[in-house]
Amino acid sequence: MNYYISPTGNDANNGTSEATAWVTLDRLQTFLSGSPGLEPGDIVYFERGGRWFNILEIPTQNDGIEGNTVKLQSYGTGETPIISGFKTITGWVDQGNNIWKRTDVSYPDYISLLLIDGTIRPKNISAPLKTTSNGTTTTLISTNLPDYDYSGGEVELVVEKSDFIHDRAYITGKSGNTLTFAEASSYATREQKNFLIQNCIEALTQQGDWMYSPGTNTITIYSEVNPNTLTIQVSVLDYNVHGVANARNEMIGLSFEGANLEGLRMESSNNNVFDSLIFRNQGATGLGLWTSTDVIVRNCTFQDILDIAINQKNASNSLIVEDSLFENIARFFGACGNGDGKGFAVFGSSHNSIFRRNTLRNVGYIPLRYYGDNAEVYQNIIENYCTVKHDGGAIYCYGGSAGSSTFVNRKVHHNIVSNPGVNKRYAIHAFYVDDNSEDIETTYNTFVKNGRSGYFNHNSSGILFNHNIIYSAIYGSVYGHNSGQELIRNNEEKFNTKVLLGKGQHPYFLNSAENDLALFGDIDNNTFVLCGNGAFIVPTEVYISGKRIFQNLTKAQWQALGYDQNSNFLSLEVPEFTIETEGANKFSNPDFEDDTTGTGIYHAGGTAVISHDSTSKISGAGSLKASVTAESTTTTRVELGFSGMGAIDPAKVYILRFKALAPSGHQSLNIYLREQASPYSWLSTEIHAVATDEVQAFEFFFYDLKEADTSSLMIDFQSHQGDLYIDDFEFREVTGQLTDYEEHIKVFSNPTTAPANVALDGTWKTLNDTYPGASIPLQPFESAVLIKEGDGPNPNTFNTTLTVQGQGTAINLTGPGPFSAGKVVNLLATPNTDYTFVEWRKEGQLYSKSANLNVTMTEDIELTAVFAQPIEVNVTVRFLIPSDYTPYIRKEIKEDIFLKQTDVIQKVEMAAQEEITSYLSGRFDTSAIFMTISDYESTRPVKAGDFIHEDGKIWRSLEDQTGVSPSESAASENPTFVLDDPRNPIIVLRMVYITLYHAHKALPGSQIPKLRIDDYDISIRWLEKVASGLLNPLLPVKEEEGNYLVAYGSETRRKVRY
């Protein structure tokens, strides 16, 4: 049977035809509540152009059956029929001073929405205030509290308790700088977080500010014009439609607006279809699915929802959301719900769910949250998210606490995500896998203009992240492990393209409560494009014996962990910023000629000092020297501050220049702006760099900053990496032009469901230097990174630059160049008398051992031919290798020891080994600890299992062989060597310390540096504790003591939250 409802109908009609339609929802409600109500196959038609005000309840008996559903849908022409909870307010009474009131006893206990001329107006649009101290779940402390009347129990507090928790509660009292309020969630207030006071007369200061007093049923509004000339609507109903235990219902072509709680609330209602519905201007949720499973939402529109567009709670099976639009969701501070799980466009909570071909834009927190087994997220477009709340992502999955049951068979693919308006200071990620997530296959997604990262793996394992594009992120990928959570293992990140824009963007960031960074998974075969003179630096943080250890890894150190050894590294040489004018240096003591005025230092739990160095290590008569005199037991981070940078204007750009020297050879620098006074809030993101034992000139631009009246520039360094020297320090305001990188390198996408030739705006080429022409063919929801003609790492022609180290010649027999792409050129290295050819090096790393070398030109290439005089070495086997010393001694000292004092270093290494053996031999198998490492010799036979040292790396032979270079073998299709350093790293460290101490003693006229004495003493004390059993390092024990393993380190690992 068909039933009709029309604005021109009559409730006295039978409702069974268009001509005899009913007119009110009350009449339809009477029918639905009667017996039998709607039966399988029945349809209720709402006439287009109609608007009804009421709550429509759908009782349990109105069910369909499989293959024969019950339907509510539209008919006729015109606008979609609307079920509304809005009431238009007239009769405003002027109270003076732009305050107007309207009282109506029909108003409900709470009003969520007020619209002025069709647009949602929050209660208070003033700039948020700041808390100044930590509070509790029911108290807030701030010296910024406005002088309001907080009595009456109607004044509301909106407070940011954390990046992802925004609560709203009634204020119950005020005492001094403390507010008390009704508990809204289990989270406590924290210092330096935003808050607002609203719903009180004093807070009404700007056009449209409003409040509601349920005790008197009065709405008060601030308006500089007579509000009776405006269209003002308020939400006065909790729901538009409410169904309980309804099965196999379909709703098609209807619109819902103006509900305080939920536009459409379905409880325990299964196998329902919602098609072509419009949810607009809802006070909390658009579609609420409570314990409702097997639901299909298609072709729907969700716009201007204060909290959650689709909220599926406590459901066990199947939510399909497809071909729908989500826009302007949770976009006001404090307007979404309290506690966790608020501010989502789609909150899915069931197994067997699909989210496909949706568009989600302008979402205050997380656009799409999926859960459970057999989930698939694909071909969605997501734009602008986490605009109000942070610590979230565009596509988010939560697996549960450690030990929870894990889920299987989840796929996230072919989505296009962009977030151009995001503030990069916040923890915002494109793809976010949270605690204990597993078995997620993430492929062929495009993540453009991200915040903190394109991919965040938080305490999760078994995540496959392949063939994705990440364009612009502070960190391309982030891996973070918290104490007490599941370890990060068995992940795969391969064949991805990461485009990093400027020196403030980095390929990865790794953090772990364990010392296990090399165990995260298989990371390789990726392509990196470093733009704006950026460097490949990977910042890391680990905890060892409760101590937080920071280190910025170079590309070589990153690859030594086993990562990205076969990846492609490209550079796009375009400036980050083109300077037109420079202001005065904001730092008053740039040259440190006489003293270190304007600087300060802090090392939590330890002692660090600044001194003036007059040895001209960098330039001029002096420099700043920062040193650690007492190591902290909790952190390696040392905060080195330069004060007096002045006010920071977010609209301006600043440049930092300085020179640095790290005698140890590697010092990790973390650079950022912060407030000069308490609470020392950060004003910028963190830039990571590495200082070496050669003087380097650094230059960084700062923009997109937080406003501040005073500021300091921080160059934090690491206590375990030696002294740091700084000179020629400048911080200036500059004008000019930030580079629009999209004019040089750009992502082109096909956001349609069919293959397409995507038009190109100009002449572009691929990263492989092929030219697609006027358009590029792309599969559905796939993308390509293209470089503008004339830019990039792959120009049309290439050059060779050859240099020499030692005595000999290096020539290009093919000619001077330039050479076209794919041209094979022949290079020849010829040693002078008494010298031999060693190798070709590229960027300081081994390139080839062949003196006569063929190179296929795919880029500009700079090679150095290395020649050396033969050194007579009686011993070709050892435990330490020269590169073990690199982090601890300067380059010139290292060369002096290893090239000029070879016999000395060999003798003291043996002495150090014997000294260590004397402590360890009582408990441990020292023959297994000090295995033989042989230097590579082309004529020396190698057996399977032998360990060979070549070019600073240790290789294990896979078979018996002779004359095979390990490095060249590893690059072949069938390698016979693999990288494998079997040595215990703590033993290597102790032996280096002891060897250097004895080396200084053995050199004629040498005075032993205090650092060497301290390192030696620390090592001996450690050995004494090991010998006595106070410490138990992970070393092979003697057979008679049993074959057991104990924890690495000097004490039980402490768990520290990430």
Backbone hydrogen bonds, N-H to C=O, Kabsch-Sander energy under -0.5 kcal/mol:
donor,donor_aa,acceptor,acceptor_aa,energy
3,Y,43,I,-2.8
4,Y,15,G,-2.6
5,I,45,Y,-2.1
6,S,22,W,-3.2
9,G,6,S,-1.9
10,N,21,A,-2.7
13,N,10,N,-2.3
15,G,20,T,-2.2
21,A,18,E,-1.0
22,W,4,Y,-2.5
28,L,24,T,-1.4
29,Q,25,L,-3.1
30,T,26,D,-2.1
31,F,27,R,-1.7
32,L,28,L,-2.6
33,S,29,Q,-2.3
34,G,30,T,-0.7
34,G,31,F,-0.9
41,G,69,T,-1.7
42,D,39,E,-2.7
43,I,1,M,-2.0
44,V,71,K,-2.7
45,Y,3,Y,-3.9
45,Y,43,I,-0.6
46,F,73,Q,-2.7
47,E,5,I,-2.1
48,R,75,Y,-2.8
49,G,79,E,-2.5
50,G,47,E,-1.6
52,W,82,I,-2.9
54,N,52,W,-0.6
54,N,84,S,-1.0
56,L,54,N,-0.5
56,L,240,N,-2.9
57,E,55,I,-0.7
58,I,242,H,-3.0
62,N,59,P,-1.5
63,D,61,Q,-1.7
64,G,247,A,-2.6
65,I,68,N,-2.6
68,N,65,I,-2.7
70,V,248,R,-2.0
71,K,42,D,-2.3
72,L,250,E,-2.5
73,Q,44,V,-2.8
74,S,252,I,-0.9
75,Y,46,F,-1.9
82,I,50,G,-2.4
83,I,255,S,-2.8
84,S,52,W,-3.3
84,S,82,I,-0.6
85,G,257,E,-1.8
87,K,234,V,-2.4
89,I,232,I,-3.3
90,T,88,T,-0.5
93,V,101,K,-3.0
95,Q,99,I,-3.6
96,G,99,I,-0.6
99,I,96,G,-1.5
100,W,221,I,-2.6
101,K,93,V,-2.3
102,R,219,I,-2.2
104,D,217,N,-2.3
107,Y,104,D,-2.0
115,L,233,Q,-3.0
116,I,119,T,-2.5
117,D,115,L,-0.6
117,D,231,T,-3.3
119,T,116,I,-1.4
121,R,114,L,-2.6
129,L,195,F,-2.9
131,T,193,K,-2.3
132,T,141,I,-2.0
133,S,141,I,-1.3
135,G,189,T,-1.9
136,T,139,T,-0.9
140,L,179,L,-2.2
141,I,133,S,-0.6
142,S,177,N,-2.6
145,L,142,S,-0.8
148,Y,146,P,-1.9
150,Y,148,Y,-0.9
153,G,150,Y,-0.6
156,E,198,Q,-2.9
157,L,169,A,-3.3
158,V,196,L,-2.5
159,V,157,L,-0.5
159,V,167,D,-2.6
160,E,194,N,-3.0
161,K,159,V,-0.9
161,K,165,I,-2.2
162,S,165,I,-1.5
165,I,162,S,-0.6
166,H,164,F,-0.5
167,D,159,V,-2.5
169,A,157,L,-2.2
171,I,155,V,-3.2
172,T,180,T,-2.5
173,G,180,T,-1.4
175,S,178,T,-2.8
178,T,175,S,-1.9
179,L,140,L,-2.8
180,T,173,G,-2.6
181,F,138,T,-2.2
182,A,170,Y,-2.3
184,A,137,T,-0.5
189,T,136,T,-1.8
192,Q,131,T,-1.6
193,K,190,R,-0.7
195,F,129,L,-1.5
196,L,158,V,-2.7
198,Q,156,E,-2.5
199,N,210,W,-0.5
203,A,200,C,-1.2
204,L,201,I,-1.3
205,T,203,A,-1.3
208,G,222,Y,-2.9
209,D,206,Q,-2.7
210,W,123,K,-1.3
211,M,220,T,-2.2
213,S,218,T,-2.8
216,T,213,S,-1.0
217,N,213,S,-0.9
218,T,213,S,-1.8
219,I,102,R,-2.9
220,T,211,M,-2.4
221,I,100,W,-2.7
222,Y,209,D,-2.9
223,S,98,N,-2.5
223,S,221,I,-0.6
229,T,226,N,-2.4
230,L,227,P,-1.5
232,I,89,I,-0.5
232,I,230,L,-0.9
233,Q,115,L,-2.1
233,Q,231,T,-0.5
234,V,87,K,-2.2
235,S,113,L,-1.7
236,V,85,G,-2.7
237,L,85,G,-0.6
237,L,258,G,-0.7
240,N,262,E,-0.8
240,N,263,G,-1.4
241,V,263,G,-2.3
242,H,56,L,-2.6
243,G,265,R,-3.0
244,V,58,I,-1.5
245,A,267,E,-3.5
248,R,270,N,-1.9
250,E,70,V,-2.9
251,M,273,V,-2.2
252,I,72,L,-2.8
253,G,275,D,-1.9
255,S,81,P,-2.2
256,F,278,I,-3.1
257,E,83,I,-1.8
258,G,280,R,-0.6
258,G,281,N,-2.5
260,N,237,L,-3.4
261,L,238,D,-2.0
262,E,238,D,-1.8
263,G,285,T,-2.0
264,L,286,G,-2.4
265,R,241,V,-2.6
266,M,264,L,-0.6
266,M,288,G,-3.1
267,E,243,G,-2.6
268,S,290,W,-3.4
270,N,268,S,-0.5
271,N,293,T,-1.8
273,V,249,N,-2.3
274,F,296,I,-3.0
275,D,251,M,-3.0
275,D,273,V,-0.5
276,S,298,R,-2.3
278,I,254,L,-2.3
279,F,301,T,-3.5
280,R,256,F,-2.6
280,R,278,I,-0.6
281,N,303,Q,-1.7
282,Q,304,D,-1.4
283,G,259,A,-3.2
285,T,261,L,-3.0
286,G,308,I,-1.9
287,L,309,A,-3.2
288,G,264,L,-2.9
288,G,286,G,-0.5
289,L,287,L,-0.6
289,L,311,N,-3.0
290,W,266,M,-2.7
290,W,288,G,-0.7
291,T,289,L,-0.7
291,T,313,K,-3.2
294,D,317,N,-2.8
294,D,318,S,-0.6
295,V,318,S,-2.0
296,I,272,N,-2.2
297,V,320,I,-3.4
298,R,274,F,-2.6
299,N,322,E,-1.7
301,T,277,L,-2.7
302,F,325,L,-2.9
303,Q,279,F,-2.9
304,D,327,E,-1.9
305,I,328,N,-1.3
306,L,282,Q,-2.3
307,D,284,A,-1.8
308,I,284,A,-1.6
309,A,344,F,-1.2
310,I,345,A,-2.3
311,N,287,L,-2.6
312,Q,310,I,-0.6
312,Q,347,F,-2.5
313,K,289,L,-2.6
313,K,311,N,-0.7
318,S,351,H,-3.5
320,I,295,V,-2.8
321,V,319,L,-0.6
321,V,354,I,-2.7
322,E,297,V,-2.7
323,D,356,R,-1.7
325,L,300,C,-2.6
326,F,359,T,-2.9
327,E,302,F,-2.8
328,N,361,R,-1.5
329,I,362,N,-1.9
330,A,305,I,-3.0
335,A,332,F,-1.8
336,C,332,F,-0.5
345,A,366,I,-1.9
346,V,367,P,-1.7
347,F,310,I,-2.7
348,G,346,V,-0.7
348,G,369,R,-2.5
351,H,316,S,-1.1
352,N,373,D,-2.9
354,I,319,L,-1.7
355,F,376,E,-2.6
356,R,321,V,-2.3
357,R,378,Y,-1.4
359,T,324,S,-2.5
360,L,381,I,-3.1
361,R,326,F,-2.8
362,N,383,E,-2.1
362,N,384,N,-0.6
363,V,384,N,-2.2
364,G,329,I,-3.4
365,Y,343,G,-0.8
368,L,394,A,-1.6
369,R,346,V,-2.1
370,Y,396,Y,-2.1
374,N,408,V,-2.5
376,E,353,S,-2.0
377,V,411,K,-2.9
378,Y,355,F,-2.3
379,Q,413,H,-1.1
381,I,358,N,-2.9
382,I,380,N,-0.5
382,I,416,I,-2.6
383,E,360,L,-2.7
384,N,418,S,-1.8
386,C,363,V,-0.7
386,C,365,Y,-1.8
387,T,363,V,-1.3
388,V,364,G,-2.3
389,K,364,G,-2.4
390,H,163,D,-3.1
391,D,427,A,-1.3
392,G,427,A,-1.2
394,A,429,H,-1.3
395,I,430,A,-2.1
396,Y,368,L,-2.7
397,C,432,Y,-1.9
398,Y,370,Y,-0.7
399,G,434,D,-0.5
399,G,435,D,-1.5
400,G,435,D,-0.6
404,S,401,S,-2.2
410,R,439,D,-1.9
411,K,375,A,-2.5
412,V,441,E,-2.8
413,H,377,V,-2.3
414,H,443,T,-1.5
416,I,380,N,-2.7
417,V,415,N,-0.5
417,V,446,T,-3.4
418,S,382,I,-2.7
419,N,448,V,-1.4
419,N,449,K,-0.7
422,V,419,N,-1.6
424,K,422,V,-0.7
426,Y,423,N,-1.9
428,I,426,Y,-1.7
429,H,392,G,-2.4
430,A,453,S,-1.7
431,F,454,G,-1.5
432,Y,395,I,-2.7
432,Y,430,A,-0.5
433,V,431,F,-0.5
433,V,456,F,-2.7
434,D,397,C,-3.2
434,D,432,Y,-0.6
436,N,459,N,-2.1
437,S,434,D,-0.9
440,I,462,G,-1.0
441,E,410,R,-3.0
442,T,440,I,-0.7
442,T,464,L,-3.6
443,T,412,V,-1.7
443,T,441,E,-0.6
444,Y,466,N,-1.0
446,T,415,N,-2.9
447,F,445,N,-0.5
447,F,469,I,-3.1
448,V,417,V,-3.4
448,V,446,T,-0.6
449,K,471,Y,-2.8
450,N,471,Y,-0.5
450,N,472,S,-2.7
452,R,428,I,-1.7
453,S,428,I,-1.4
454,G,475,Y,-0.9
454,G,476,G,-1.3
455,Y,476,G,-1.1
456,F,431,F,-2.9
457,N,455,Y,-0.5
457,N,478,V,-3.1
458,H,433,V,-2.8
458,H,456,F,-0.7
459,N,457,N,-0.7
459,N,480,G,-2.2
461,S,437,S,-1.4
462,G,489,R,-1.8
464,L,440,I,-2.7
464,L,462,G,-0.6
465,F,463,I,-0.6
465,F,492,E,-3.4
466,N,442,T,-2.2
467,H,494,K,-1.7
469,I,445,N,-2.5
470,I,497,T,-3.0
471,Y,447,F,-3.0
471,Y,469,I,-0.5
472,S,470,I,-0.6
472,S,499,V,-3.1
474,I,451,G,-2.0
475,Y,452,R,-2.1
476,G,506,H,-2.4
477,S,507,P,-1.3
478,V,455,Y,-3.0
479,Y,509,F,-2.5
480,G,457,N,-2.7
481,H,511,N,-1.8
483,S,1056,V,-1.2
485,Q,482,N,-1.8
489,R,487,L,-0.8
490,N,519,L,-0.5
491,N,520,F,-1.7
492,E,463,I,-2.6
493,E,522,D,-2.7
494,K,465,F,-0.9
495,F,524,D,-0.9
497,T,468,N,-2.5
498,K,527,T,-2.8
499,V,470,I,-3.0
499,V,497,T,-0.5
500,L,498,K,-0.6
500,L,529,V,-2.6
502,G,500,L,-0.7
502,G,531,C,-1.4
505,Q,502,G,-1.3
506,H,474,I,-3.0
509,F,477,S,-1.4
510,L,539,P,-2.0
511,N,479,Y,-2.5
512,S,541,E,-2.2
516,D,514,E,-1.5
519,L,516,D,-2.3
520,F,517,L,-0.8
522,D,491,N,-2.8
523,I,521,G,-0.7
524,D,493,E,-1.5
524,D,522,D,-0.5
527,T,496,N,-3.0
528,F,568,N,-2.9
529,V,498,K,-2.7
530,L,528,F,-0.6
530,L,570,L,-2.8
531,C,500,L,-2.9
531,C,529,V,-0.6
532,G,572,L,-1.1
533,N,572,L,-0.5
534,G,531,C,-0.8
537,I,535,A,-1.3
538,V,553,L,-2.5
540,T,551,Q,-1.9
541,E,510,L,-1.9
542,V,549,I,-2.2
543,Y,512,S,-0.7
544,I,547,K,-2.2
547,K,544,I,-1.8
548,R,634,T,-3.1
549,I,542,V,-3.6
549,I,547,K,-0.6
550,F,548,R,-0.5
551,Q,540,T,-2.0
553,L,538,V,-3.2
553,L,551,Q,-0.6
558,W,554,T,-2.7
559,Q,555,K,-2.6
560,A,556,A,-1.6
561,L,557,Q,-0.7
561,L,558,W,-1.1
562,G,559,Q,-1.9
563,Y,558,W,-1.2
564,D,523,I,-3.4
567,S,564,D,-0.8
568,N,526,N,-3.0
570,L,528,F,-3.2
570,L,568,N,-0.5
572,L,530,L,-2.7
573,E,571,S,-0.7
574,V,572,L,-1.9
578,T,737,Q,-2.8
579,I,577,F,-0.7
580,E,735,T,-3.3
581,T,735,T,-1.2
583,G,733,E,-3.3
586,K,731,F,-3.1
588,S,586,K,-0.5
599,T,596,T,-1.1
600,G,641,G,-1.8
602,Y,639,E,-1.9
606,G,603,H,-2.6
607,T,630,A,-2.7
609,V,627,S,-2.8
611,S,625,K,-2.7
613,D,611,S,-0.6
613,D,623,S,-2.9
614,S,612,H,-0.5
622,G,619,S,-0.5
623,S,613,D,-2.0
624,L,726,I,-2.8
625,K,611,S,-2.7
626,A,724,L,-3.1
627,S,609,V,-2.7
629,T,607,T,-2.0
629,T,627,S,-0.5
630,A,607,T,-1.9
636,T,548,R,-1.9
638,V,717,F,-3.1
639,E,602,Y,-3.2
640,L,638,V,-0.7
641,G,600,G,-2.9
641,G,639,E,-0.6
642,F,713,L,-2.2
643,S,598,G,-2.4
644,G,711,S,-0.5
645,M,711,S,-2.0
646,G,711,S,-0.6
648,I,708,A,-2.7
649,D,647,A,-0.5
652,K,649,D,-2.1
653,V,734,V,-0.7
654,Y,702,F,-2.3
655,I,732,R,-2.9
656,L,700,F,-3.1
657,R,730,E,-2.5
658,F,698,F,-1.7
659,K,727,D,-2.9
660,A,696,Q,-2.2
661,L,725,Y,-1.9
662,A,692,T,-3.2
665,G,662,A,-2.3
667,Q,691,A,-2.3
669,L,689,A,-2.8
670,N,716,D,-2.3
671,I,687,I,-3.1
672,Y,714,M,-1.8
674,R,712,S,-2.2
675,E,681,S,-2.7
676,Q,710,T,-0.6
680,Y,677,A,-2.5
683,L,673,L,-2.8
684,S,673,L,-1.1
687,I,671,I,-2.9
689,A,669,L,-2.5
691,A,667,Q,-2.8
692,T,694,E,-0.6
696,Q,660,A,-2.2
698,F,658,F,-3.4
698,F,696,Q,-0.6
700,F,656,L,-2.4
702,F,654,Y,-2.9
704,D,650,P,-0.6
706,K,683,L,-2.1
708,A,648,I,-1.6
712,S,674,R,-2.7
713,L,642,F,-2.5
714,M,672,Y,-3.1
714,M,712,S,-0.5
715,I,640,L,-3.0
716,D,670,N,-2.6
717,F,638,V,-2.1
719,S,636,T,-3.4
721,Q,718,Q,-1.6
722,G,719,S,-0.8
724,L,626,A,-2.1
725,Y,661,L,-2.6
726,I,624,L,-2.2
727,D,659,K,-1.9
729,F,590,P,-2.3
730,E,657,R,-3.1
732,R,655,I,-2.3
734,V,653,V,-2.6
735,T,581,T,-2.3
737,Q,578,T,-2.3
739,T,576,E,-2.1
741,Y,739,T,-1.2
743,E,740,D,-2.3
744,H,741,Y,-2.3
745,I,741,Y,-3.4
746,K,786,L,-2.6
748,F,746,K,-0.5
748,F,784,A,-2.7
750,N,782,E,-2.0
756,A,778,L,-2.4
758,V,756,A,-0.8
758,V,776,I,-2.7
759,A,757,N,-0.5
760,L,774,A,-2.7
762,G,760,L,-1.6
764,W,762,G,-0.7
765,K,787,I,-2.5
766,T,770,T,-2.6
767,L,785,V,-0.5
769,D,766,T,-1.9
776,I,758,V,-2.3
778,L,756,A,-2.9
781,F,750,N,-2.5
781,F,752,T,-0.6
782,E,779,Q,-1.8
784,A,748,F,-2.3
786,L,746,K,-2.9
786,L,784,A,-0.6
787,I,765,K,-3.3
788,K,744,H,-2.9
789,E,763,T,-2.5
791,D,788,K,-2.3
798,F,819,F,-3.0
801,T,861,I,-2.4
803,T,863,L,-2.2
805,Q,865,A,-2.7
808,G,806,G,-0.6
809,T,830,T,-2.6
811,I,828,L,-2.3
813,L,811,I,-0.8
813,L,826,N,-2.2
814,T,826,N,-0.8
815,G,812,N,-1.1
819,F,798,F,-3.4
821,A,796,N,-1.0
822,G,857,M,-3.4
823,K,820,S,-2.0
825,V,823,K,-0.6
825,V,855,V,-2.8
827,L,825,V,-0.5
827,L,853,L,-3.7
828,L,811,I,-2.5
829,A,851,A,-1.4
830,T,809,T,-2.5
832,N,807,Q,-1.7
835,Y,832,N,-2.0
836,T,868,A,-2.5
838,V,866,V,-3.3
839,E,866,V,-1.0
840,W,848,S,-3.2
841,R,864,T,-2.4
842,K,845,Q,-2.9
845,Q,842,K,-2.0
847,Y,840,W,-3.1
848,S,840,W,-1.4
853,L,827,L,-2.9
853,L,851,A,-0.8
855,V,825,V,-2.6
857,M,823,K,-3.0
857,M,855,V,-0.6
858,T,856,T,-0.6
861,I,799,N,-2.3
863,L,801,T,-2.4
863,L,861,I,-0.5
864,T,841,R,-2.5
865,A,803,T,-2.8
866,V,839,E,-2.9
866,V,864,T,-0.6
867,F,805,Q,-3.2
867,F,865,A,-0.5
868,A,836,T,-2.2
872,E,870,P,-0.5
873,V,871,I,-0.7
874,N,872,E,-0.5
876,T,874,N,-0.5
878,R,933,I,-2.7
884,D,881,I,-2.1
885,Y,882,P,-1.8
886,T,883,S,-0.9
888,Y,885,Y,-2.0
889,I,885,Y,-1.2
894,K,890,R,-2.6
895,E,891,K,-2.6
896,D,892,E,-1.9
897,I,893,I,-2.4
898,F,894,K,-2.8
899,L,895,E,-2.3
900,K,895,E,-0.7
900,K,896,D,-1.1
901,Q,896,D,-0.7
901,Q,897,I,-0.8
905,I,901,Q,-2.4
906,Q,902,T,-2.1
907,K,903,D,-1.8
908,V,904,V,-2.7
909,E,905,I,-2.1
910,M,906,Q,-1.8
911,A,907,K,-2.1
912,A,908,V,-2.7
913,Q,909,E,-2.4
914,E,910,M,-2.3
915,E,911,A,-2.3
916,I,912,A,-2.4
917,T,913,Q,-2.5
918,S,914,E,-1.9
919,Y,915,E,-0.7
919,Y,916,I,-1.0
920,L,916,I,-1.9
921,S,917,T,-2.7
923,R,920,L,-1.7
924,F,920,L,-2.9
925,D,1036,P,-2.8
926,T,924,F,-1.3
928,A,925,D,-0.8
929,I,925,D,-1.5
930,F,926,T,-2.6
931,M,929,I,-1.2
933,I,878,R,-2.0
934,S,932,T,-0.5
934,S,947,F,-2.3
935,D,876,T,-2.9
936,Y,949,H,-2.2
940,R,937,E,-1.6
942,V,961,Q,-3.5
945,G,957,S,-2.9
946,D,943,K,-2.2
948,I,955,W,-2.9
949,H,934,S,-3.4
950,E,948,I,-0.5
950,E,953,K,-2.4
953,K,950,E,-1.3
955,W,948,I,-3.2
956,R,978,V,-3.1
957,S,946,D,-2.6
958,L,976,T,-3.0
959,E,976,T,-0.5
961,Q,942,V,-3.1
963,G,940,R,-0.6
965,S,963,G,-0.6
969,S,965,S,-2.6
970,A,966,P,-2.4
971,A,967,S,-1.0
972,S,969,S,-1.5
978,V,956,R,-1.8
980,D,954,I,-2.1
988,V,984,N,-2.1
989,L,985,P,-2.3
990,R,986,I,-2.3
991,M,987,I,-2.5
992,V,988,V,-2.3
993,Y,989,L,-2.2
994,I,990,R,-2.3
995,T,991,M,-2.7
996,L,992,V,-2.6
997,Y,993,Y,-1.7
998,H,994,I,-2.2
999,A,995,T,-2.7
1000,H,996,L,-2.2
1001,K,997,Y,-1.6
1002,A,998,H,-1.9
1003,L,999,A,-1.5
1006,S,1003,L,-1.7
1008,I,1006,S,-0.5
1013,I,1009,P,-1.7
1014,D,1010,K,-2.8
1015,D,1011,L,-2.6
1016,Y,1012,R,-2.2
1017,D,1013,I,-2.6
1018,I,1014,D,-2.6
1019,S,1015,D,-2.1
1020,I,1016,Y,-2.4
1021,R,1017,D,-2.4
1022,W,1018,I,-2.1
1023,L,1019,S,-2.4
1024,E,1020,I,-2.4
1025,K,1021,R,-2.0
1026,V,1022,W,-2.2
1027,A,1023,L,-2.8
1028,S,1024,E,-1.8
1029,G,1025,K,-0.7
1029,G,1026,V,-1.0
1030,L,1025,K,-1.8
1031,L,1025,K,-1.3
1032,N,1049,G,-0.5
1035,L,1033,P,-1.6
1038,K,923,R,-1.7
1041,E,1038,K,-1.8
1042,G,1039,E,-1.6
1044,Y,1042,G,-1.3
1056,V,1054,R,-0.6
